[in-house]
Amino acid sequence: MIVDGEMAEAVAEVLGRYVSGGVAIESTSVTARADDSQGRAIGPLRVCGYLPVDDQLDENRQRVEEALWFLGRIRPLPAPRYHTIQEQDWSQAWKSHYHPIAVGKRLMVVPAWEQPPDPARISIRMDPGMAFGTGTHPTTQLCLEAMEIYLPGREAALIDLGCGSGILAVAALKLGAAQALGVDIDPEAVQATRENAELNGVAGQLEIGKGSVAEIRQGEFTLRRANLVLANILAPVIIRLLDEGLPNLLTPDGVLILSGILAEQAGDVEDALGRYNLRLLERRQSGDWVALVAGMIL
């Protein structure tokens, strides 16, 4: 189905629960330099998944449509479209639409199968596999841009909640953070993060595991607090994590970057920050999506 960039990863997350072989997010249009060395996704995005034609097809279609209906209560979505295709390695075909993307002032997100086109930028090589986070979505870009500003030097430690493909934790380490922890409740995301950390040469600095706020607070990982904590998740989940103790993961001088927030829900998240002695440092917006940067009130 074709959706605007603001809803693409949310739709992909829903489809990923039911389809076989992972989900692809394809650009319907890309701007590029004359030499085609790098591009930027523009316009709507196509989210694709494969349902095997078997005895479970009707049941799986019903589950997909029910899940998308509930997601559509947050923001209207088009009806999914189905096409019968010959069996093929379709999960590799989307790669032809994924090009290097410059983000912020210093970063370049580069598909794992391409060479970095700009040596002046820090290259984040990514192969998202079945996880989410290619760098094309506004929520990811907002986090990366904020991280360039708020990452507090080479002694910094970072925690990435809902790490997806690992793009944010990897970027932080390549920007100079000393250590990072990436956690996710999806085992596919944990595996993708591990592979992308190795691809970028930062596996030794990145601890990766299945879990969330509760597991970190219980001491299941080496890192229990950090100078910079990231959560690129939908607003209702962010509010729930704040209630579960997310502020306790920050050092006293730490900074919290929250993204994946629809503009009309940003006020609810800001109210929740206030309840936990956090003050808003900056609000960044791209399209309908907002990222909030907050710090402890000392």
C-alpha positions as CSV (number, residue, x, y, z in Angstrom):
1,M,0.0,0.0,0.0
2,I,1.1,3.6,-0.7
3,V,1.2,6.0,2.3
4,D,2.9,9.2,3.1
5,G,6.3,9.2,4.7
6,E,4.9,9.9,8.1
7,M,3.0,6.6,8.3
8,A,5.3,4.3,6.4
9,E,7.2,2.7,9.4
10,A,4.0,2.4,11.5
11,V,2.3,0.5,8.6
12,A,5.5,-1.6,8.1
13,E,5.5,-2.5,11.8
14,V,1.9,-3.7,11.6
15,L,2.5,-5.7,8.4
16,G,5.6,-7.3,9.8
17,R,3.6,-9.2,12.3
18,Y,1.8,-11.2,9.6
19,V,3.7,-11.3,6.4
20,S,6.4,-13.8,5.3
21,G,10.0,-12.7,4.6
22,G,9.9,-9.2,6.0
23,V,8.5,-5.9,4.9
24,A,10.0,-3.5,2.3
25,I,9.5,0.3,2.3
26,E,10.1,1.6,-1.2
27,S,10.5,5.2,-2.4
28,T,8.1,6.1,-5.1
29,S,10.4,8.9,-6.1
30,V,14.0,9.8,-5.3
31,T,15.9,13.0,-6.1
32,A,19.5,12.5,-7.0
33,R,22.6,14.3,-8.1
34,A,23.5,14.3,-11.7
35,D,26.1,11.6,-11.0
36,D,23.5,9.6,-9.2
37,S,25.8,9.2,-6.2
38,Q,23.2,9.9,-3.6
39,G,19.5,10.5,-3.3
40,R,16.7,11.6,-1.0
41,A,13.3,10.0,-0.8
42,I,10.5,12.3,-1.7
43,G,6.7,11.9,-2.0
44,P,4.7,8.9,-0.7
45,L,6.3,5.5,0.1
46,R,5.2,2.0,-0.9
47,V,5.0,-0.5,1.9
48,C,5.1,-4.1,0.7
49,G,4.8,-7.6,2.2
50,Y,4.3,-11.1,0.9
51,L,1.5,-13.4,1.9
52,P,2.0,-17.0,0.8
53,V,-0.9,-18.4,-1.2
54,D,-1.8,-21.3,1.0
55,D,-4.5,-22.5,3.4
56,Q,-3.9,-19.6,5.7
57,L,-4.2,-16.8,3.1
58,D,-7.7,-15.7,3.9
59,E,-7.1,-15.7,7.6
60,N,-3.8,-13.8,7.2
61,R,-5.5,-11.2,5.0
62,Q,-8.2,-10.7,7.6
63,R,-5.6,-10.2,10.3
64,V,-3.7,-7.7,8.2
65,E,-6.8,-5.7,7.4
66,E,-8.0,-5.7,11.0
67,A,-4.6,-4.4,12.3
68,L,-4.5,-1.7,9.6
69,W,-8.0,-0.7,10.5
70,F,-7.0,-0.1,14.1
71,L,-3.9,1.9,13.0
72,G,-6.1,3.9,10.7
73,R,-8.0,5.2,13.8
74,I,-4.8,7.2,14.5
75,R,-4.6,8.6,11.0
76,P,-6.7,7.5,7.9
77,L,-5.0,4.9,5.7
78,P,-5.8,3.7,2.2
79,A,-7.2,0.2,1.8
80,P,-4.4,-2.4,1.1
81,R,-4.0,-3.7,-2.4
82,Y,-3.2,-7.2,-3.4
83,H,-1.4,-8.6,-6.5
84,T,-0.7,-12.2,-7.3
85,I,3.0,-12.5,-8.2
86,Q,5.3,-15.3,-9.2
87,E,7.6,-16.5,-6.4
88,Q,10.8,-14.5,-6.5
89,D,13.3,-12.9,-4.1
90,W,11.2,-9.8,-3.9
91,S,12.8,-8.8,-0.6
92,Q,16.0,-7.9,-2.5
93,A,14.2,-6.0,-5.3
94,W,13.5,-2.9,-3.1
95,K,17.2,-2.3,-2.8
96,S,17.3,-0.6,-6.2
97,H,15.2,2.2,-4.6
98,Y,17.4,2.7,-1.5
99,H,20.2,5.3,-2.1
100,P,22.6,7.1,0.2
101,I,20.9,9.8,2.2
102,A,22.7,12.9,3.7
103,V,21.3,13.6,7.2
104,G,22.1,16.7,9.3
105,K,25.5,18.3,8.8
106,R,27.8,15.3,9.3
107,L,26.0,12.0,8.6
108,M,25.4,9.9,5.5
109,V,23.2,6.8,5.6
110,V,24.6,4.4,3.1
111,P,23.0,1.1,1.9
112,A,25.4,-1.8,2.9
113,W,25.8,-2.8,-0.8
114,E,27.0,0.6,-1.9
115,Q,30.2,2.6,-1.4
116,P,30.0,5.8,0.6
117,P,29.8,8.7,-1.9
118,D,31.0,11.5,0.3
119,P,34.2,11.0,2.3
120,A,33.6,14.3,4.1
121,R,30.6,12.8,5.9
122,I,30.4,10.1,8.5
123,S,29.0,7.0,6.8
124,I,26.4,4.9,8.6
125,R,26.2,1.7,6.5
126,M,22.8,0.0,6.9
127,D,21.1,-3.2,5.9
128,P,17.8,-3.2,7.8
129,G,16.8,-6.7,6.9
130,M,13.5,-7.5,8.6
131,A,13.8,-4.6,11.1
132,F,12.9,-1.0,10.7
133,G,15.0,2.0,10.2
134,T,16.6,2.8,6.8
135,G,17.1,6.5,7.5
136,T,14.5,7.6,5.0
137,H,11.7,8.2,7.5
138,P,11.4,11.7,9.1
139,T,11.3,10.3,12.6
140,T,14.7,8.7,12.2
141,Q,16.2,11.8,10.5
142,L,14.9,14.0,13.3
143,C,16.7,11.8,15.9
144,L,19.9,11.8,13.9
145,E,19.9,15.6,13.5
146,A,19.2,16.1,17.2
147,M,21.9,13.6,18.2
148,E,24.6,15.6,16.3
149,I,23.7,18.5,18.5
150,Y,23.2,16.9,21.9
151,L,25.7,14.0,22.0
152,P,27.9,15.2,24.8
153,G,31.4,14.2,23.7
154,R,33.6,11.1,23.6
155,E,32.9,9.9,27.1
156,A,29.2,9.7,26.4
157,A,27.1,6.6,26.9
158,L,23.8,6.1,25.0
159,I,20.7,4.0,25.4
160,D,18.5,3.4,22.4
161,L,15.0,2.0,23.3
162,G,13.3,0.2,20.4
163,C,16.5,0.1,18.4
164,G,15.0,-1.4,15.2
165,S,17.9,-1.7,12.7
166,G,20.3,-0.1,15.1
167,I,20.8,3.0,13.0
168,L,20.7,5.4,15.9
169,A,23.0,3.6,18.3
170,V,25.5,2.9,15.4
171,A,25.4,6.6,14.4
172,A,26.0,7.7,18.0
173,L,29.1,5.5,18.2
174,K,30.4,6.7,14.9
175,L,29.9,10.3,16.1
176,G,32.1,9.5,19.0
177,A,30.1,8.1,21.9
178,A,32.1,5.7,24.1
179,Q,29.5,3.0,24.5
180,A,25.9,2.3,23.7
181,L,23.1,-0.1,24.6
182,G,20.4,-1.0,22.1
183,V,17.3,-2.9,23.2
184,D,14.1,-3.9,21.4
185,I,11.2,-6.3,22.1
186,D,11.5,-7.8,18.6
187,P,14.2,-10.5,18.2
188,E,14.5,-9.6,14.5
189,A,15.5,-6.1,15.5
190,V,18.0,-7.4,17.9
191,Q,19.6,-9.5,15.2
192,A,19.6,-6.7,12.6
193,T,21.2,-4.3,15.1
194,R,23.9,-6.8,15.9
195,E,24.6,-7.3,12.1
196,N,24.7,-3.6,11.4
197,A,27.0,-2.9,14.4
198,E,29.4,-5.4,12.9
199,L,29.0,-3.9,9.4
200,N,30.1,-0.5,10.9
201,G,32.9,-1.8,13.0
202,V,31.3,-0.8,16.4
203,A,30.1,-4.1,17.7
204,G,32.7,-4.0,20.5
205,Q,31.1,-0.8,21.9
206,L,27.4,-1.7,21.5
207,E,25.6,-4.0,23.9
208,I,22.4,-5.4,22.3
209,G,19.6,-7.4,23.8
210,K,15.9,-8.0,24.0
211,G,14.1,-5.9,26.4
212,S,12.9,-2.4,27.3
213,V,12.9,0.0,30.3
214,A,12.1,-2.6,32.9
215,E,14.9,-4.9,31.9
216,I,17.4,-2.1,32.0
217,R,16.3,-0.9,35.4
218,Q,16.5,-4.5,36.7
219,G,20.2,-4.6,35.8
220,E,20.0,-7.2,33.0
221,F,22.4,-5.1,30.9
222,T,25.8,-3.5,31.7
223,L,24.6,0.0,31.1
224,R,21.8,1.2,33.4
225,R,22.1,5.0,32.9
226,A,23.3,7.2,30.0
227,N,24.0,10.8,29.1
228,L,21.8,10.4,26.0
229,V,18.6,8.3,25.8
230,L,16.7,7.8,22.6
231,A,13.2,6.5,21.9
232,N,11.9,6.6,18.4
233,I,8.5,5.1,19.0
234,L,4.9,6.1,18.7
235,A,3.6,8.7,21.3
236,P,1.4,6.4,23.3
237,V,4.3,4.0,23.8
238,I,6.6,6.8,24.8
239,I,4.1,7.9,27.5
240,R,3.8,4.4,28.8
241,L,7.6,4.1,29.0
242,L,7.8,7.4,30.9
243,D,5.3,5.9,33.4
244,E,7.5,2.7,33.6
245,G,10.6,4.7,34.6
246,L,12.2,5.9,31.5
247,P,13.5,9.1,33.2
248,N,15.5,7.0,35.6
249,L,17.7,5.9,32.7
250,L,19.1,9.4,32.4
251,T,22.2,10.7,34.3
252,P,21.5,13.9,36.2
253,D,22.9,16.0,33.3
254,G,21.5,13.7,30.6
255,V,19.4,14.5,27.5
256,L,16.3,12.6,26.3
257,I,15.4,12.5,22.6
258,L,11.9,11.3,21.8
259,S,10.6,10.9,18.2
260,G,7.9,9.0,16.3
261,I,5.4,11.6,17.7
262,L,2.5,12.8,15.5
263,A,2.2,16.6,15.8
264,E,-1.3,16.4,17.3
265,Q,0.0,14.1,20.1
266,A,3.1,16.1,21.0
267,G,1.2,18.1,23.7
268,D,0.4,14.8,25.5
269,V,4.0,13.8,25.5
270,E,5.1,17.3,26.7
271,D,2.6,17.0,29.6
272,A,4.0,13.6,30.5
273,L,7.6,15.0,30.5
274,G,6.5,17.7,33.0
275,R,5.1,15.1,35.4
276,Y,8.5,13.5,35.6
277,N,10.6,16.6,36.3
278,L,11.8,16.9,32.7
279,R,12.0,20.2,30.9
280,L,11.6,20.7,27.1
281,L,14.9,21.8,25.5
282,E,13.8,21.8,21.9
283,R,10.9,20.7,19.6
284,R,11.9,19.7,16.1
285,Q,9.3,19.0,13.4
286,S,9.3,17.4,9.9
287,G,6.0,17.2,8.2
288,D,3.5,15.8,10.6
289,W,6.1,14.2,12.9
290,V,7.8,15.8,15.9
291,A,10.9,15.1,18.0
292,L,11.2,16.4,21.5
293,V,14.5,17.0,23.3
294,A,14.3,17.1,27.1
295,G,16.6,17.3,30.1
296,M,16.2,16.9,33.9
297,I,15.3,19.9,36.0
298,L,18.2,20.2,38.4
